[in-house]
Amino acid sequence: MPATDTSTQVYKELRKMTEKMAKEYGLNLEIPPKSFKEMKGEFLEIEPKKILVRFPYDARFATPIGVFQGGMLCTALDNTYGPLSYITAKKPCVTTDLSTQFFRSFGPKDEYIEIEAKVIAKSPVMLTMQAEVRNPKKKLIATSTTSMLILQDSMLKRMTSRQEED
């Protein structure tokens, strides 16, 4: 499926959830979040329990020696896990743990990275996912695992009252 079709499909799913959260809980979700837009993420593939996202190299997120900062790579991972968690759980989720192992740097010559994330396990309250980060030559840059809490009705209702206070 071409990336534009994939992006349309992902945004359609996320928009449905946004509308549902607004209707059922009065929550105003910003999807995709500002960080995804700032990093210029692009959805390439979506399947049940799997997503592929591309992020271009951006010197604004580089260390003094010109390689992508590890923390920003973790942000790219979180920006990949987030849409997959929403689509899988059909509710907002929050990261409770994110572990990343780095194997090689991501620099300007790479141009971009692709992150493939998969759902490993899902319970009524938790999601466990793993991801691989690869450069255009398919060389492994990093691996990651995450646990996410699926927000339950009582949590979502409390969030509504917090949004009203702000």
OpenMM code with the backbone's topology and positions (N, CA, C; nanometers):
from openmm import Vec3, app, unit

residues = "MET PRO ALA THR ASP THR SER THR GLN VAL TYR LYS GLU LEU ARG LYS MET THR GLU LYS MET ALA LYS GLU TYR GLY LEU ASN LEU GLU ILE PRO PRO LYS SER PHE LYS GLU MET LYS GLY GLU PHE LEU GLU ILE GLU PRO LYS LYS ILE LEU VAL ARG PHE PRO TYR ASP ALA ARG PHE ALA THR PRO ILE GLY VAL PHE GLN GLY GLY MET LEU CYS THR ALA LEU ASP ASN THR TYR GLY PRO LEU SER TYR ILE THR ALA LYS LYS PRO CYS VAL THR THR ASP LEU SER THR GLN PHE PHE ARG SER PHE GLY PRO LYS ASP GLU TYR ILE GLU ILE GLU ALA LYS VAL ILE ALA LYS SER PRO VAL MET LEU THR MET GLN ALA GLU VAL ARG ASN PRO LYS LYS LYS LEU ILE ALA THR SER THR THR SER MET LEU ILE LEU GLN ASP SER MET LEU LYS ARG MET THR SER ARG GLN GLU GLU ASP".split()
positions = [
    Vec3(0.0846, -0.1174, 0.0000),
    Vec3(0.0000, 0.0000, 0.0000),
    Vec3(0.0898, 0.1245, 0.0000),
    Vec3(0.0659, 0.2222, -0.0883),
    Vec3(0.1476, 0.3439, -0.0908),
    Vec3(0.1363, 0.4206, 0.0407),
    Vec3(0.2429, 0.4935, 0.0742),
    Vec3(0.2479, 0.5666, 0.2008),
    Vec3(0.1314, 0.6628, 0.2160),
    Vec3(0.0886, 0.7288, 0.1081),
    Vec3(-0.0227, 0.8237, 0.1201),
    Vec3(-0.1503, 0.7524, 0.1597),
    Vec3(-0.1754, 0.6341, 0.1034),
    Vec3(-0.2920, 0.5563, 0.1423),
    Vec3(-0.2804, 0.5127, 0.2880),
    Vec3(-0.1602, 0.4729, 0.3282),
    Vec3(-0.1378, 0.4310, 0.4664),
    Vec3(-0.1607, 0.5471, 0.5616),
    Vec3(-0.1034, 0.6625, 0.5304),
    Vec3(-0.1223, 0.7806, 0.6151),
    Vec3(-0.2696, 0.8139, 0.6278),
    Vec3(-0.3414, 0.8101, 0.5165),
    Vec3(-0.4848, 0.8391, 0.5189),
    Vec3(-0.5575, 0.7414, 0.6093),
    Vec3(-0.5225, 0.6135, 0.5985),
    Vec3(-0.5867, 0.5103, 0.6808),
    Vec3(-0.5565, 0.5325, 0.8292),
    Vec3(-0.4311, 0.5598, 0.8625),
    Vec3(-0.3939, 0.5807, 1.0024),
    Vec3(-0.4650, 0.7034, 1.0573),
    Vec3(-0.4607, 0.8149, 0.9836),
    Vec3(-0.5260, 0.9368, 1.0303),
    Vec3(-0.6769, 0.9175, 1.0456),
    Vec3(-0.7366, 0.8392, 0.9580),
    Vec3(-0.8802, 0.8111, 0.9678),
    Vec3(-0.9108, 0.7370, 1.0984),
    Vec3(-0.8313, 0.6347, 1.1287),
    Vec3(-0.8494, 0.5599, 1.2534),
    Vec3(-0.8291, 0.6491, 1.3759),
    Vec3(-0.7243, 0.7296, 1.3720),
    Vec3(-0.6957, 0.8178, 1.4850),
    Vec3(-0.8041, 0.9248, 1.4996),
    Vec3(-0.8558, 0.9751, 1.3891),
    Vec3(-0.9626, 1.0752, 1.3944),
    Vec3(-1.0893, 1.0153, 1.4561),
    Vec3(-1.1199, 0.8889, 1.4225),
    Vec3(-1.2367, 0.8229, 1.4819),
    Vec3(-1.2221, 0.8159, 1.6335),
    Vec3(-1.1011, 0.7824, 1.6799),
    Vec3(-1.0806, 0.7745, 1.8234),
    Vec3(-1.0900, 0.9126, 1.8867),
    Vec3(-1.0371, 1.0138, 1.8203),
    Vec3(-1.0437, 1.1504, 1.8715),
    Vec3(-1.1897, 1.1928, 1.8891),
    Vec3(-1.2709, 1.1642, 1.7890),
    Vec3(-1.4135, 1.1984, 1.7960),
    Vec3(-1.4829, 1.1224, 1.9089),
    Vec3(-1.4482, 0.9955, 1.9245),
    Vec3(-1.5080, 0.9142, 2.0311),
    Vec3(-1.4701, 0.9689, 2.1688),
    Vec3(-1.3449, 1.0066, 2.1882),
    Vec3(-1.2994, 1.0594, 2.3174),
    Vec3(-1.3657, 1.1943, 2.3473),
    Vec3(-1.3857, 1.2741, 2.2449),
    Vec3(-1.4533, 1.4034, 2.2644),
    Vec3(-1.5995, 1.3812, 2.3027),
    Vec3(-1.6649, 1.2882, 2.2330),
    Vec3(-1.8065, 1.2615, 2.2578),
    Vec3(-1.8300, 1.1945, 2.3937),
    Vec3(-1.7518, 1.0898, 2.4236),
    Vec3(-1.7758, 1.0115, 2.5449),
    Vec3(-1.7178, 1.0733, 2.6719),
    Vec3(-1.6051, 1.1452, 2.6590),
    Vec3(-1.5366, 1.1936, 2.7790),
    Vec3(-1.5119, 1.3439, 2.7789),
    Vec3(-1.5430, 1.4106, 2.6696),
    Vec3(-1.5144, 1.5529, 2.6618),
    Vec3(-1.3658, 1.5832, 2.6529),
    Vec3(-1.2864, 1.4837, 2.6116),
    Vec3(-1.1413, 1.5015, 2.5990),
    Vec3(-1.1065, 1.5539, 2.4611),
    Vec3(-1.0231, 1.6544, 2.4572),
    Vec3(-0.9754, 1.7081, 2.3306),
    Vec3(-0.8345, 1.6569, 2.3068),
    Vec3(-0.8220, 1.5582, 2.2182),
    Vec3(-0.6927, 1.4987, 2.1878),
    Vec3(-0.6314, 1.5673, 2.0668),
    Vec3(-0.5028, 1.5929, 2.0720),
    Vec3(-0.4321, 1.6489, 1.9577),
    Vec3(-0.3568, 1.5356, 1.8887),
    Vec3(-0.4121, 1.4923, 1.7754),
    Vec3(-0.3545, 1.3800, 1.7019),
    Vec3(-0.3331, 1.4206, 1.5575),
    Vec3(-0.2143, 1.4030, 1.5034),
    Vec3(-0.0942, 1.3581, 1.5741),
    Vec3(-0.0424, 1.4704, 1.6648),
    Vec3(0.0357, 1.4329, 1.7657),
    Vec3(0.0873, 1.5347, 1.8574),
    Vec3(0.1904, 1.6245, 1.7888),
    Vec3(0.2144, 1.7393, 1.8505),
    Vec3(0.3103, 1.8361, 1.7941),
    Vec3(0.4474, 1.7739, 1.7699),
    Vec3(0.4906, 1.6842, 1.8585),
    Vec3(0.6244, 1.6256, 1.8430),
    Vec3(0.6337, 1.5398, 1.7165),
    Vec3(0.5268, 1.4689, 1.6812),
    Vec3(0.5265, 1.3885, 1.5589),
    Vec3(0.5386, 1.4800, 1.4369),
    Vec3(0.4621, 1.5884, 1.4377),
    Vec3(0.4668, 1.6843, 1.3272),
    Vec3(0.6047, 1.7494, 1.3185),
    Vec3(0.6591, 1.7895, 1.4341),
    Vec3(0.7898, 1.8557, 1.4372),
    Vec3(0.8994, 1.7652, 1.3825),
    Vec3(0.8881, 1.6353, 1.4097),
    Vec3(0.9877, 1.5396, 1.3623),
    Vec3(0.9597, 1.4931, 1.2192),
    Vec3(0.8517, 1.5418, 1.1597),
    Vec3(0.8146, 1.5099, 1.0213),
    Vec3(0.7966, 1.3600, 0.9981),
    Vec3(0.7293, 1.2941, 1.0948),
    Vec3(0.7012, 1.1519, 1.0817),
    Vec3(0.6076, 1.1239, 0.9655),
    Vec3(0.6255, 1.0069, 0.9044),
    Vec3(0.5434, 0.9663, 0.7906),
    Vec3(0.5062, 0.8190, 0.8059),
    Vec3(0.3763, 0.7903, 0.8042),
    Vec3(0.3301, 0.6518, 0.8124),
    Vec3(0.3540, 0.5828, 0.6789),
    Vec3(0.4226, 0.4674, 0.6819),
    Vec3(0.4506, 0.3915, 0.5599),
    Vec3(0.3627, 0.2684, 0.5462),
    Vec3(0.3409, 0.1982, 0.6572),
    Vec3(0.2590, 0.0767, 0.6548),
    Vec3(0.1827, 0.0662, 0.7853),
    Vec3(0.0648, 0.0081, 0.7758),
    Vec3(-0.0128, -0.0231, 0.8956),
    Vec3(-0.0825, -0.1564, 0.8726),
    Vec3(-0.0703, -0.2433, 0.9684),
    Vec3(-0.1388, -0.3727, 0.9684),
    Vec3(-0.1915, -0.3917, 1.1090),
    Vec3(-0.2799, -0.4885, 1.1284),
    Vec3(-0.3208, -0.5143, 1.2657),
    Vec3(-0.1965, -0.5462, 1.3514),
    Vec3(-0.1792, -0.4706, 1.4546),
    Vec3(-0.0719, -0.4903, 1.5523),
    Vec3(0.0688, -0.4619, 1.4992),
    Vec3(0.0794, -0.3847, 1.3900),
    Vec3(0.2116, -0.3523, 1.3354),
    Vec3(0.2055, -0.2200, 1.2600),
    Vec3(0.3119, -0.1402, 1.2724),
    Vec3(0.3180, -0.0109, 1.2034),
    Vec3(0.4613, 0.0162, 1.1603),
    Vec3(0.4772, 0.0879, 1.0495),
    Vec3(0.6086, 0.1289, 1.0006),
    Vec3(0.6043, 0.2797, 0.9775),
    Vec3(0.6965, 0.3513, 1.0425),
    Vec3(0.7000, 0.4970, 1.0357),
    Vec3(0.8409, 0.5414, 0.9969),
    Vec3(0.8487, 0.6458, 0.9128),
    Vec3(0.9774, 0.7013, 0.8702),
    Vec3(0.9960, 0.8401, 0.9327),
    Vec3(1.1188, 0.8654, 0.9783),
    Vec3(1.1567, 0.9966, 1.0293),
    Vec3(1.2838, 1.0397, 0.9584),
    Vec3(1.2852, 1.1609, 0.9004),
    Vec3(1.4062, 1.2082, 0.8333),
    Vec3(1.5113, 1.2542, 0.9346),
    Vec3(1.6368, 1.2519, 0.8921),
    Vec3(1.7432, 1.3105, 0.9730),
    Vec3(1.7168, 1.4611, 0.9803),
    Vec3(1.7369, 1.5193, 1.0964),
    Vec3(1.7178, 1.6633, 1.1145),
    Vec3(1.8297, 1.7128, 1.2050),
    Vec3(1.9133, 1.8003, 1.1538),
    Vec3(2.0296, 1.8506, 1.2285),
    Vec3(1.9893, 1.9219, 1.3571),
    Vec3(1.8659, 1.9709, 1.3675),
    Vec3(1.8210, 2.0350, 1.4919),
    Vec3(1.8215, 1.9370, 1.6089),
    Vec3(1.8135, 1.8089, 1.5795),
    Vec3(1.8064, 1.7062, 1.6837),
    Vec3(1.9387, 1.6305, 1.6975),
    Vec3(2.0467, 1.6903, 1.6519),
    Vec3(2.1778, 1.6241, 1.6504),
    Vec3(2.2646, 1.6675, 1.7680),
    Vec3(2.3594, 1.5814, 1.8006),
    Vec3(2.4610, 1.6118, 1.9008),
    Vec3(2.5646, 1.7054, 1.8382),
    Vec3(2.6585, 1.7562, 1.9176),
    Vec3(2.7633, 1.8415, 1.8606),
    Vec3(2.8470, 1.7732, 1.7519),
    Vec3(2.8521, 1.6395, 1.7510),
    Vec3(2.9293, 1.5709, 1.6461),
    Vec3(2.8427, 1.5341, 1.5250),
    Vec3(2.7158, 1.5762, 1.5260),
    Vec3(2.6309, 1.5614, 1.4086),
    Vec3(2.5463, 1.4362, 1.4008),
    Vec3(2.5464, 1.3522, 1.5046),
    Vec3(2.4594, 1.2344, 1.5022),
    Vec3(2.3314, 1.2641, 1.5811),
    Vec3(2.2260, 1.1984, 1.5420),
    Vec3(2.0954, 1.2162, 1.6051),
    Vec3(2.1065, 1.1838, 1.7538),
    Vec3(2.0507, 1.2688, 1.8379),
    Vec3(2.0551, 1.2456, 1.9821),
    Vec3(1.9739, 1.1214, 2.0189),
    Vec3(2.0271, 1.0444, 2.1134),
    Vec3(1.9570, 0.9245, 2.1590),
    Vec3(1.8195, 0.9544, 2.2138),
    Vec3(1.8078, 1.0641, 2.2862),
    Vec3(1.6779, 1.1016, 2.3418),
    Vec3(1.5760, 1.1337, 2.2342),
    Vec3(1.6219, 1.1942, 2.1257),
    Vec3(1.5307, 1.2242, 2.0157),
    Vec3(1.4922, 1.0964, 1.9409),
    Vec3(1.5834, 1.0007, 1.9362),
    Vec3(1.5488, 0.8719, 1.8769),
    Vec3(1.4416, 0.8032, 1.9625),
    Vec3(1.4539, 0.8163, 2.0950),
    Vec3(1.3498, 0.7621, 2.1843),
    Vec3(1.2165, 0.8335, 2.1617),
    Vec3(1.2216, 0.9644, 2.1335),
    Vec3(1.0993, 1.0381, 2.1017),
    Vec3(1.0375, 0.9845, 1.9729),
    Vec3(1.1198, 0.9555, 1.8725),
    Vec3(1.0691, 0.8967, 1.7480),
    Vec3(1.0042, 0.7608, 1.7762),
    Vec3(1.0658, 0.6817, 1.8629),
    Vec3(1.0068, 0.5530, 1.8999),
    Vec3(0.8716, 0.5734, 1.9680),
    Vec3(0.8645, 0.6663, 2.0637),
    Vec3(0.7392, 0.6926, 2.1334),
    Vec3(0.6337, 0.7439, 2.0364),
    Vec3(0.6756, 0.8223, 1.9371),
    Vec3(0.5834, 0.8724, 1.8354),
    Vec3(0.5387, 0.7624, 1.7391),
    Vec3(0.6058, 0.6505, 1.7381),
    Vec3(0.5644, 0.5343, 1.6593),
    Vec3(0.4742, 0.4436, 1.7433),
    Vec3(0.5165, 0.4194, 1.8671),
    Vec3(0.4353, 0.3363, 1.9558),
    Vec3(0.2979, 0.3987, 1.9821),
    Vec3(0.2925, 0.5301, 1.9948),
    Vec3(0.1667, 0.5977, 2.0292),
    Vec3(0.0529, 0.5659, 1.9337),
    Vec3(0.0682, 0.5926, 1.8035),
    Vec3(-0.0426, 0.5613, 1.7121),
    Vec3(-0.0787, 0.4125, 1.7107),
    Vec3(0.0220, 0.3261, 1.7199),
    Vec3(-0.0071, 0.1827, 1.7217),
    Vec3(-0.0862, 0.1460, 1.8473),
    Vec3(-0.0512, 0.2056, 1.9604),
    Vec3(-0.1242, 0.1753, 2.0845),
    Vec3(-0.2690, 0.2224, 2.0749),
    Vec3(-0.2918, 0.3428, 2.0216),
    Vec3(-0.4278, 0.3952, 2.0094),
    Vec3(-0.5115, 0.3076, 1.9176),
    Vec3(-0.4536, 0.2680, 1.8048),
    Vec3(-0.5269, 0.1866, 1.7080),
    Vec3(-0.5557, 0.0477, 1.7649),
    Vec3(-0.4618, -0.0066, 1.8417),
    Vec3(-0.4800, -0.1404, 1.8997),
    Vec3(-0.5778, -0.1390, 2.0170),
    Vec3(-0.5609, -0.0444, 2.1092),
    Vec3(-0.6425, -0.0399, 2.2311),
    Vec3(-0.7763, 0.0299, 2.2113),
    Vec3(-0.7868, 0.1131, 2.1077),
    Vec3(-0.9068, 0.1935, 2.0825),
    Vec3(-0.9330, 0.2936, 2.1945),
    Vec3(-0.8274, 0.3246, 2.2689),
    Vec3(-0.8327, 0.4232, 2.3774),
    Vec3(-0.6952, 0.4862, 2.3901),
    Vec3(-0.6888, 0.6031, 2.4513),
    Vec3(-0.5566, 0.6600, 2.4781),
    Vec3(-0.4755, 0.5697, 2.5711),
    Vec3(-0.3460, 0.5713, 2.5513),
    Vec3(-0.2531, 0.4946, 2.6338),
    Vec3(-0.1405, 0.5877, 2.6781),
    Vec3(-0.0758, 0.5538, 2.7868),
    Vec3(0.0409, 0.6295, 2.8315),
    Vec3(0.1573, 0.5331, 2.8523),
    Vec3(0.2755, 0.5794, 2.8172),
    Vec3(0.3963, 0.4987, 2.8305),
    Vec3(0.4316, 0.4843, 2.9781),
    Vec3(0.4520, 0.3609, 3.0223),
    Vec3(0.4972, 0.3371, 3.1598),
    Vec3(0.6439, 0.2956, 3.1633),
    Vec3(0.6933, 0.2461, 3.0504),
    Vec3(0.8323, 0.2034, 3.0422),
    Vec3(0.8748, 0.2071, 2.8957),
    Vec3(0.9950, 0.2580, 2.8722),
    Vec3(1.0506, 0.2597, 2.7370),
    Vec3(1.1986, 0.2291, 2.7500),
    Vec3(1.2399, 0.1197, 2.6894),
    Vec3(1.3797, 0.0769, 2.6964),
    Vec3(1.4357, 0.0731, 2.5551),
    Vec3(1.5547, 0.1298, 2.5379),
    Vec3(1.6153, 0.1361, 2.4050),
    Vec3(1.7608, 0.0937, 2.4124),
    Vec3(1.8020, 0.0137, 2.3163),
    Vec3(1.9415, -0.0273, 2.3022),
    Vec3(1.9915, 0.0264, 2.1690),
    Vec3(2.1030, 0.0986, 2.1735),
    Vec3(2.1592, 0.1610, 2.0542),
    Vec3(2.2760, 0.0774, 2.0019),
    Vec3(2.2808, 0.0586, 1.8691),
    Vec3(2.3859, -0.0222, 1.8075),
    Vec3(2.4751, 0.0556, 1.7128),
    Vec3(2.4220, 0.1570, 1.6479),
    Vec3(2.5022, 0.2425, 1.5593),
    Vec3(2.4367, 0.3787, 1.5547),
    Vec3(2.5123, 0.4748, 1.5061),
    Vec3(2.4620, 0.6116, 1.5025),
    Vec3(2.3727, 0.6340, 1.3807),
    Vec3(2.2962, 0.7404, 1.3884),
    Vec3(2.2084, 0.7851, 1.2809),
    Vec3(2.2538, 0.9264, 1.2457),
    Vec3(2.3185, 0.9393, 1.1294),
    Vec3(2.3746, 1.0675, 1.0887),
    Vec3(2.3169, 1.1173, 0.9584),
    Vec3(2.3655, 1.2333, 0.9126),
    Vec3(2.3101, 1.2946, 0.7911),
    Vec3(2.3202, 1.2069, 0.6666),
    Vec3(2.4224, 1.1246, 0.6563),
    Vec3(2.4361, 1.0398, 0.5369),
    Vec3(2.3254, 0.9349, 0.5294),
    Vec3(2.2637, 0.9020, 0.6421),
    Vec3(2.1538, 0.8046, 0.6430),
    Vec3(2.0249, 0.8619, 0.5849),
    Vec3(2.0069, 0.9908, 0.5908),
    Vec3(1.8884, 1.0618, 0.5428),
    Vec3(1.7633, 1.0372, 0.6259),
    Vec3(1.7345, 0.9132, 0.6612),
    Vec3(1.6145, 0.8830, 0.7406),
    Vec3(1.6326, 0.7503, 0.8138),
    Vec3(1.5404, 0.7269, 0.9070),
    Vec3(1.5285, 0.5969, 0.9724),
    Vec3(1.3859, 0.5486, 0.9533),
    Vec3(1.3685, 0.4182, 0.9584),
    Vec3(1.2361, 0.3588, 0.9603),
    Vec3(1.2220, 0.2788, 1.0879),
    Vec3(1.1093, 0.2977, 1.1524),
    Vec3(1.0815, 0.2275, 1.2777),
    Vec3(0.9625, 0.1357, 1.2548),
    Vec3(0.9863, 0.0063, 1.2753),
    Vec3(0.8783, -0.0918, 1.2673),
    Vec3(0.8469, -0.1365, 1.4089),
    Vec3(0.7235, -0.1139, 1.4505),
    Vec3(0.6794, -0.1514, 1.5852),
    Vec3(0.5702, -0.2566, 1.5752),
    Vec3(0.5722, -0.3484, 1.6719),
    Vec3(0.4747, -0.4578, 1.6760),
    Vec3(0.4197, -0.4723, 1.8167),
    Vec3(0.2925, -0.5097, 1.8242),
    Vec3(0.2313, -0.5430, 1.9529),
    Vec3(0.2712, -0.6854, 1.9866),
    Vec3(0.3271, -0.7030, 2.1050),
    Vec3(0.3703, -0.8349, 2.1508),
    Vec3(0.2647, -0.8991, 2.2409),
    Vec3(0.2021, -0.8165, 2.3261),
    Vec3(0.0996, -0.8674, 2.4178),
    Vec3(0.0026, -0.7551, 2.4508),
    Vec3(-0.1234, -0.7944, 2.4741),
    Vec3(-0.2265, -0.6985, 2.5126),
    Vec3(-0.3156, -0.7622, 2.6174),
    Vec3(-0.3332, -0.6905, 2.7269),
    Vec3(-0.4306, -0.7303, 2.8280),
    Vec3(-0.5353, -0.6188, 2.8338),
    Vec3(-0.6364, -0.6306, 2.9173),
    Vec3(-0.7355, -0.5217, 2.9245),
    Vec3(-0.6759, -0.3873, 2.9712),
    Vec3(-0.5604, -0.3914, 3.0368),
    Vec3(-0.5043, -0.2666, 3.0897),
    Vec3(-0.3632, -0.2340, 3.0411),
    Vec3(-0.2944, -0.3282, 2.9779),
    Vec3(-0.1569, -0.3037, 2.9367),
    Vec3(-0.1310, -0.3516, 2.7939),
    Vec3(-0.0389, -0.2811, 2.7286),
    Vec3(0.0131, -0.3221, 2.5981),
    Vec3(0.1635, -0.3352, 2.6102),
    Vec3(0.2199, -0.4371, 2.5484),
    Vec3(0.3651, -0.4503, 2.5384),
    Vec3(0.3985, -0.4531, 2.3902),
    Vec3(0.4965, -0.3694, 2.3518),
    Vec3(0.5348, -0.3601, 2.2113),
    Vec3(0.6866, -0.3626, 2.2000),
    Vec3(0.7334, -0.3962, 2.0812),
    Vec3(0.8764, -0.3886, 2.0537),
    Vec3(0.8962, -0.3257, 1.9168),
    Vec3(1.0163, -0.2691, 1.8964),
    Vec3(1.0435, -0.2013, 1.7694),
    Vec3(1.1890, -0.2195, 1.7302),
    Vec3(1.2110, -0.2054, 1.6003),
    Vec3(1.3461, -0.2008, 1.5438),
    Vec3(1.3585, -0.0717, 1.4647),
    Vec3(1.4736, -0.0077, 1.4774),
    Vec3(1.5040, 0.1153, 1.4045),
    Vec3(1.6125, 0.0805, 1.3037),
    Vec3(1.5869, 0.1109, 1.1758),
    Vec3(1.6836, 0.0773, 1.0707),
    Vec3(1.7087, 0.1982, 0.9804),
    Vec3(1.8297, 0.2025, 0.9247),
    Vec3(1.8647, 0.3081, 0.8293),
    Vec3(1.8223, 0.2641, 0.6889),
    Vec3(1.8428, 0.3478, 0.5851),
    Vec3(1.8000, 0.3106, 0.4495),
    Vec3(1.8646, 0.1825, 0.3953),
    Vec3(1.9821, 0.1473, 0.4480),
    Vec3(2.0479, 0.0228, 0.4048),
    Vec3(2.0011, -0.0971, 0.4874),
    Vec3(1.8979, -0.0746, 0.5689),
    Vec3(1.8374, -0.1781, 0.6555),
    Vec3(1.9303, -0.2212, 0.7689),
    Vec3(2.0322, -0.1410, 0.7983),
    Vec3(2.1220, -0.1701, 0.9109),
    Vec3(2.0512, -0.1308, 1.0398),
    Vec3(2.0668, -0.2156, 1.1412),
    Vec3(2.0003, -0.1937, 1.2691),
    Vec3(2.0664, -0.0789, 1.3450),
    Vec3(1.9882, 0.0217, 1.3767),
    Vec3(2.0333, 0.1374, 1.4543),
    Vec3(2.0055, 0.1129, 1.6029),
    Vec3(1.8848, 0.0642, 1.6343),
    Vec3(1.8447, 0.0440, 1.7733),
    Vec3(1.7279, -0.0539, 1.7799),
    Vec3(1.7093, -0.1098, 1.8990),
    Vec3(1.5894, -0.1875, 1.9288),
    Vec3(1.5263, -0.1273, 2.0528),
    Vec3(1.3991, -0.1564, 2.0724),
    Vec3(1.3276, -0.0960, 2.1844),
    Vec3(1.2122, -0.1847, 2.2272),
    Vec3(1.1756, -0.1728, 2.3531),
    Vec3(1.0526, -0.2322, 2.4044),
    Vec3(0.9811, -0.1252, 2.4856),
    Vec3(0.8512, -0.1388, 2.4944),
    Vec3(0.7734, -0.0456, 2.5754),
    Vec3(0.6556, -0.1174, 2.6379),
    Vec3(0.6130, -0.0644, 2.7512),
    Vec3(0.4871, -0.1039, 2.8149),
    Vec3(0.4013, 0.0205, 2.8206),
    Vec3(0.2738, 0.0034, 2.7904),
    Vec3(0.1814, 0.1167, 2.7932),
    Vec3(0.0567, 0.0798, 2.8706),
    Vec3(0.0143, 0.1736, 2.9517),
    Vec3(-0.1092, 0.1596, 3.0274),
    Vec3(-0.2243, 0.2061, 2.9397),
    Vec3(-0.3255, 0.1218, 2.9240),
    Vec3(-0.4464, 0.1589, 2.8503),
    Vec3(-0.5363, 0.2329, 2.9492),
    Vec3(-0.5658, 0.3585, 2.9198),
    Vec3(-0.6452, 0.4386, 3.0130),
    Vec3(-0.7882, 0.3869, 3.0200),
    Vec3(-0.8319, 0.3595, 3.1418),
    Vec3(-0.9655, 0.3061, 3.1651),
    Vec3(-1.0648, 0.4208, 3.1818),
    Vec3(-1.1942, 0.3873, 3.1804),
    Vec3(-1.2989, 0.4896, 3.1870),
    Vec3(-1.2794, 0.5855, 3.3042),
    Vec3(-1.2504, 0.5317, 3.4217),
    Vec3(-1.2357, 0.6195, 3.5390),
    Vec3(-1.1195, 0.7167, 3.5209),
    Vec3(-1.0104, 0.6713, 3.4591),
    Vec3(-0.8958, 0.7590, 3.4341),
    Vec3(-0.9307, 0.8665, 3.3319),
    Vec3(-1.0026, 0.8268, 3.2281),
    Vec3(-1.0412, 0.9217, 3.1239),
    Vec3(-1.1351, 1.0288, 3.1789),
    Vec3(-1.2253, 0.9898, 3.2681),
    Vec3(-1.3166, 1.0873, 3.3298),
    Vec3(-1.2396, 1.1862, 3.4166),
    Vec3(-1.1378, 1.1384, 3.4895),
    Vec3(-1.0552, 1.2295, 3.5707),
    Vec3(-0.9794, 1.3265, 3.4811),
    Vec3(-0.9331, 1.2793, 3.3653),
    Vec3(-0.8614, 1.3664, 3.2726),
    Vec3(-0.9523, 1.4756, 3.2199),
    Vec3(-1.0788, 1.4450, 3.1994),
    Vec3(-1.1756, 1.5447, 3.1520),
    Vec3(-1.1856, 1.6588, 3.2517),
    Vec3(-1.1930, 1.6271, 3.3796),
    Vec3(-1.2030, 1.7337, 3.4789),
    Vec3(-1.0750, 1.8157, 3.4844),
    Vec3(-0.9596, 1.7554, 3.4601),
    Vec3(-0.8335, 1.8303, 3.4561),
    Vec3(-0.8289, 1.9257, 3.3373),
    Vec3(-0.8779, 1.8811, 3.2224),
    Vec3(-0.8803, 1.9688, 3.1040),
    Vec3(-0.9710, 2.0893, 3.1282),
    Vec3(-1.0819, 2.0665, 3.2002),
    Vec3(-1.1738, 2.1769, 3.2295),
    Vec3(-1.1098, 2.2782, 3.3228),
    Vec3(-1.0240, 2.2304, 3.4168),
    Vec3(-0.9566, 2.3197, 3.5107),
    Vec3(-0.8535, 2.4070, 3.4414),
    Vec3(-0.7895, 2.3535, 3.3369),
    Vec3(-0.6855, 2.4284, 3.2649),
    Vec3(-0.7467, 2.5335, 3.1842),
] * unit.nanometer
topology = app.Topology()
chain = topology.addChain("A")
for resn in residues:
    res = topology.addResidue(resn, chain)
    for name in ("N", "CA", "C"):
        topology.addAtom(name, app.Element.getBySymbol(name[0]), res)
